Amino acid sequence: MKNLNADLLRQSSYINGQWHANPGQEFEITNPANGAVICEVADAGAEDAKLAVDAAAAALPAWRAKTAKQRSSVLRRWYELIMQNQEDLAVLLTTEQGKPLVEARGEIAYGANYVEWFAEEAKRIYGDTIPGASSNSRIIVIKQGVGIVSAITPWNFPNAMLARKAAPALAAGCTFIVKAAAETPLSALALAELAEQAGIPAGVFNVVVGKSSSDIGKVLTQDPRIAKFSFTGSTQVGRLLLKQCASTVKKTSMELGGNAPFIVFDDADLDAAVQGAIASKFRNAGQTCVCTNRIYAQSGIYTEFANKLNDALQTLSIGNGQDDGVSIGPMINEEAVKSVQALIDDAVQQGAQVRESKQAMPDGACYMRPMVVTGVDSAMKLAQEEIFGPVAPMIEFTSEEQVIELANDTEVGLASYVYTRDIGRVWRVAEALEYGMVGINEGIISNEMAPFGGVKQSGNGREGSKYGLEDYLEIKYLCMGGIDK
């Protein structure tokens, strides 16, 4: 990591404004592109998580007492520092996570946009006055931050997912603790360094880094002082964490697994649909929760679309994310590659066909060639499970009613995509799809102004937009009597 700002390369948890080393208890962070060890990071555990809760509890009264404008100013400074350090943060992200540098730069800006957005929304936490039940009373509604917020963030977007949770929490007057993914802790720790430089007080923003996810997670979900818990990750883990939160009846925001359908109708602009599929499916080597998981192409254009998509894949370059011109970097680890390959093998055994691909492959166990798989049916694991890799399974359909039924036949409902030029069909299909988000002739749908989240077992709550701030607030009703003397 040449010329990286040394202040951003932190190697221990940030708790109560201090960097907590654990001598003799470190673990290695490796670069998935080549397996090289980047550094060692102090391995925190349950006791460190408890210290973070103590710090957040102690810092809460003073942070909550600040005016909305004061909190807004601090968040704005944090945003500015993130953008001033965008290139260094992107290099750090690519080194530990693998995505191409151009995507990493985009993630840094994407995460910073949430900080900027909620810095502005902090000043717009409005209440209500309601006509009273009698002339002697008045009804007022105010909104206050929930209190201490804890979170667990994933490895696939280690900067943006943290910013998307921390920014609204801090804007609402809450204090915050995050357990960053052990695979990619450096991006979270760099944000903590910049938070300190921005003037966020000690104890308001805390980052715990450790491999003992279960032990740390139990503290963050079961400590009664914590009012809200937020998680981004798999549905399987999300169910467990929800059970743990139930013991203290915490408010939760859960952004869980997806199985996004990408539906292409006969009347679609096929070239636009191909570009949308490339953007949605192959960004971050297919390791995104909202990426296309199943491509449904109508029978009239099925073969043509498969050919066009496969041709487009040949232009994608695979390699180290820090090299110029790379479109697809490595997957997070070798186990992830094996997991995706098992889904492909299962589909091929049942009659699916992997389209020929000619991209040059670099050395390294974490690389996987992007591919189109045709002849897939809905019963195959490749269509039923979240792939989390650069594989595009294609399923043929005949009618609008059929594809809606197929698309909705899943326990999750995060993102979905529809390509058609029929305005009536746009409304019918978008309203019928059981998903929290629908991209219509658009493959990239995430931004800070829109409410991000799913339905069914894809979780609860929303992140981003004005609705994202509501998840960090409690409504308080004030009944004022004695108005008539």
Secondary structure, DSSP 8 states (H G I E B T S, - for coil): -TT--GGG---SEEETTEEE--TT-EEEEE-TTT--EEEEEE---HHHHHHHHHHHHHHHHHHHHS-HHHHHHHHHHHHHHHHHTHHHHHHHHHHHH---HHHHHHHHHHHHHHHHHHHHHGGG---EEE--SSTT-EEEEEEEE-SEEEEE--SSSTTHHHHHHHHHHHHTT-EEEEEE-TTSHHHHHHHHHHHHHHT--TTTEEEEE-S-HHHHHHHHHH-TTEEEEEEES-HHHHHHHHHHHHTTT-EEEEE----EEEEE-TTS-HHHHHHHHHHHHHGGGG--TTSEEEEEEETTTHHHHHHHHHHHHTT--BS-TTSTT-SB---S-HHHHHHHHHHHHHHHHTT-EE--------SSTT----EEEES--TTSHHHHS---SSEEEEEEE--HHHHHHHHH-SSEESEEEEE-S-HHHHHHHHHHS-SSEEEES-S----TTS-B--EETTEE--BSHHHHHHTTEEEEEEEE--TT-
